[in-house]
Amino acid sequence: MKVLDASARLAVEGVDRPKFYVRGRFKMDYAQNLADIARDAMANADKSLDMSRWPFNDPKKPILVRRVVLEKKDAKTGKVTTEQKSTALDGNHRIEAARILKLTHVPAARIIECSDKEAALAQLSANVEQGLFLDRASRNAFIKAMLEDKELRVTQKEVAAITHLSTASINRILKDKQGARSASSKKMAKGAKKSKKGARVQQTFSTRTWFAELVSIAGDFDKHSAALISASKGKTFKVSEAFRDFAGEIKGAE
């Protein structure tokens, strides 16, 4: 994957949606909602739209556009011409919001050059990181279509690394059996639940012991308790006296 421009001024017309669309189907009401947000954020006193105030210029969530140069050869003359094609891997609703507002360009888009496989994986990664899947069904449909496309040659290992799904879960997606459990799996889960029942009944709970155990898992009690006290003294937000006392007790329990 090669980055052609990390912060491009993108012309919204001529940008297509990708072959595999992660969200399953485009949601025009969502694009309209973004347009309303943008209109309010960008309006000047004279109600004109100021692109310097476009509200979606997040460097962590750029509009991600793949640029491909296609060659065409004239059958009669043999002359070769090139055509540039742009596909939005992430940010289709933001681009549509710009179209609704009749904007010709949006700022700060990231333009990349990549293979079909890299484009599909980048699209999946962007939506997983941002939590933008509409539901499990749309996610599974995308994964299934991507893995079954022989030209992409995407592996289950690559999908697992991005989605944090196990190979067993991915196999169930491919077989349209997501959520199904084998008889042996159910039996093992039932046995484990039964063996731990007594321990759960005898276990006592307090806020302090729960938090201490949680922090011990993280491996650094002092760091986390100090962070709590530091946060309680911050000026950017209010922390209740009860929470401040709680943080002090944790610090004193080391």
C-alpha positions in Angstrom: 0.0 0.0 0.0 1.4 3.4 -1.0 0.1 6.8 0.3 -0.2 9.2 -2.5 -1.5 12.1 -0.5 -2.1 12.1 3.3 -4.2 15.3 3.3 -5.8 15.8 -0.1 -8.5 18.2 -1.2 -11.0 15.6 -2.6 -13.4 16.3 -5.4 -16.6 14.6 -4.3 -18.0 13.9 -7.8 -16.5 10.8 -9.5 -15.8 9.0 -6.2 -17.4 5.5 -6.3 -18.3 3.1 -3.6 -16.2 -0.1 -3.4 -17.0 -3.5 -4.8 -17.5 -4.8 -1.2 -19.4 -2.4 0.9 -18.9 -3.1 4.6 -22.2 -1.7 5.8 -24.2 -4.0 3.6 -26.2 -1.2 2.1 -25.9 2.6 2.1 -28.0 4.5 4.7 -29.1 7.8 3.2 -30.7 8.9 6.4 -27.3 8.6 8.1 -25.7 10.7 5.3 -28.5 13.3 5.7 -27.8 13.5 9.5 -24.1 14.1 8.8 -25.1 16.8 6.3 -27.2 18.5 9.0 -24.3 18.4 11.4 -21.9 19.8 8.8 -24.3 22.6 7.9 -24.6 23.8 11.5 -20.8 23.6 12.1 -19.9 25.3 8.9 -22.4 28.1 8.7 -21.1 31.7 8.9 -23.1 34.7 10.0 -24.4 35.0 6.4 -25.2 31.2 6.4 -22.6 30.5 3.8 -20.6 27.3 4.0 -17.0 27.7 5.1 -14.9 24.6 4.1 -12.2 25.5 6.7 -14.8 24.5 9.3 -15.7 21.1 7.8 -16.3 19.1 11.0 -15.1 15.7 9.8 -11.4 16.4 9.4 -10.3 13.8 11.9 -6.7 12.6 11.1 -7.5 9.3 12.9 -10.6 8.8 10.7 -9.8 10.3 7.3 -11.9 9.7 4.2 -9.9 6.9 2.7 -9.8 6.8 -1.1 -8.2 4.3 -3.3 -6.9 5.7 -6.6 -6.4 3.4 -9.6 -5.1 4.3 -13.1 -6.8 2.2 -15.8 -5.5 1.7 -19.3 -7.7 1.4 -22.3 -6.6 0.4 -25.8 -8.6 1.4 -28.8 -9.3 -1.7 -30.9 -9.1 0.2 -34.2 -6.2 2.7 -33.7 -4.3 0.8 -31.0 -4.0 4.0 -29.1 -3.7 3.6 -25.3 -5.4 6.1 -23.0 -5.5 6.2 -19.2 -8.4 6.8 -16.9 -8.2 7.6 -13.2 -10.7 6.0 -10.9 -11.3 6.8 -7.2 -13.1 4.5 -4.8 -13.9 5.5 -1.2 -12.9 2.6 1.1 -14.0 4.6 4.2 -16.1 7.8 4.4 -18.9 7.2 1.9 -21.5 8.7 4.1 -19.4 11.8 4.6 -18.9 12.2 0.9 -22.6 11.9 0.3 -23.2 14.5 3.0 -20.9 16.8 1.0 -23.0 16.1 -2.1 -26.2 16.9 -0.2 -24.7 20.3 0.7 -23.7 20.8 -2.9 -20.0 21.0 -2.0 -17.5 20.3 -4.8 -14.7 19.3 -2.5 -13.9 18.1 1.0 -10.6 18.6 2.7 -8.1 16.2 4.3 -8.8 13.0 2.5 -6.2 10.3 2.4 -5.4 9.0 -1.1 -3.8 5.6 -1.4 -2.6 3.2 -4.1 -3.1 -0.5 -3.4 -4.1 -3.9 -4.6 -7.7 -5.2 -4.5 -6.8 -7.4 -1.5 -5.2 -4.5 0.4 -8.3 -2.4 -0.4 -10.7 -5.0 1.0 -8.6 -5.5 4.2 -8.2 -1.7 4.7 -12.0 -1.3 4.3 -12.6 -4.0 6.9 -10.0 -2.6 9.3 -11.3 1.0 9.1 -14.9 -0.1 10.0 -13.8 -2.5 12.7 -11.6 0.2 14.4 -14.4 2.8 14.3 -17.2 0.3 15.3 -19.2 1.3 12.2 -20.8 -2.1 11.4 -24.5 -1.8 11.4 -24.9 -5.3 12.9 -23.3 -8.7 13.0 -25.2 -9.9 9.9 -23.6 -7.1 7.7 -20.2 -7.8 9.1 -20.5 -11.6 8.5 -21.8 -11.0 4.9 -18.8 -8.8 4.2 -16.3 -11.4 5.6 -18.0 -14.2 3.8 -18.0 -12.4 0.4 -14.4 -11.4 0.9 -13.1 -14.9 1.7 -15.1 -16.5 -1.1 -13.8 -14.2 -3.7 -11.0 -16.3 -5.4 -9.3 -13.2 -7.0 -8.7 -11.5 -3.7 -7.0 -14.4 -2.0 -7.7 -13.1 1.5 -6.9 -15.7 4.2 -8.8 -16.5 7.4 -5.7 -15.6 9.3 -5.7 -12.1 7.9 -9.4 -11.6 8.7 -8.9 -13.0 12.2 -6.1 -10.5 12.9 -8.3 -7.5 12.0 -11.7 -8.7 13.5 -10.2 -10.6 16.5 -12.5 -13.5 15.6 -11.3 -17.1 16.1 -10.9 -19.4 13.1 -13.8 -21.4 14.5 -16.0 -18.3 14.3 -14.9 -17.5 10.8 -15.6 -21.1 9.7 -19.1 -20.7 11.1 -19.6 -17.5 9.2 -18.5 -19.3 6.0 -21.0 -22.1 6.7 -23.8 -19.6 7.7 -23.8 -21.1 11.2 -22.6 -18.1 13.2 -23.7 -18.4 16.8 -24.3 -22.2 16.6 -22.4 -24.4 19.1 -21.5 -28.0 18.9 -22.9 -30.5 21.4 -19.5 -31.1 22.9 -18.9 -27.4 23.3 -22.2 -27.0 25.2 -21.4 -30.0 27.4 -18.0 -28.5 28.3 -19.5 -25.1 29.1 -22.2 -26.7 31.3 -19.5 -28.7 33.2 -17.3 -25.7 33.7 -20.3 -23.7 35.0 -21.3 -26.4 37.4 -17.7 -26.8 38.8 -17.4 -23.0 39.5 -20.9 -22.6 41.1 -19.7 -23.2 44.6 -16.8 -20.8 44.3 -19.0 -18.0 43.1 -21.5 -18.5 45.9 -18.7 -18.3 48.6 -17.0 -15.3 47.0 -17.5 -12.0 48.7 -17.6 -8.7 46.8 -16.6 -5.2 47.7 -15.7 -2.2 45.5 -12.1 -2.2 46.8 -11.4 -5.9 46.2 -13.0 -5.8 42.8 -10.9 -2.8 41.7 -7.7 -4.2 43.3 -8.2 -7.4 41.4 -8.9 -5.6 38.1 -5.8 -3.5 38.5 -3.6 -6.5 39.4 -4.6 -8.0 36.1 -3.2 -4.9 34.4 0.0 -5.5 36.3 0.6 -2.0 37.8 -1.5 -1.1 40.8 0.5 2.1 41.6 0.2 3.5 38.1 -3.6 3.1 37.9 -4.3 4.3 41.4 -2.1 7.4 40.8 -3.9 8.0 37.5 -7.3 8.0 39.4 -6.0 10.6 41.9 -4.6 12.7 39.1 -7.8 12.6 37.2 -9.8 13.6 40.3 -7.7 16.8 40.5 -8.3 17.7 36.9 -9.9 21.0 35.9 -11.5 19.9 32.7 -14.3 18.0 34.4 -15.9 17.6 37.8 -15.4 14.6 40.0 -17.6 13.9 43.0 -16.2 14.0 46.5 -17.2 10.4 47.0 -15.2 9.3 44.0 -12.2 11.4 45.2 -12.4 9.7 48.6 -12.6 6.3 46.8 -9.5 7.1 44.8 -7.6 8.1 47.9 -8.6 4.8 49.7 -7.2 2.8 46.8 -3.9 4.7 46.9 -3.7 4.0 50.6 -4.4 0.3 50.2 -1.1 -0.4 48.5 
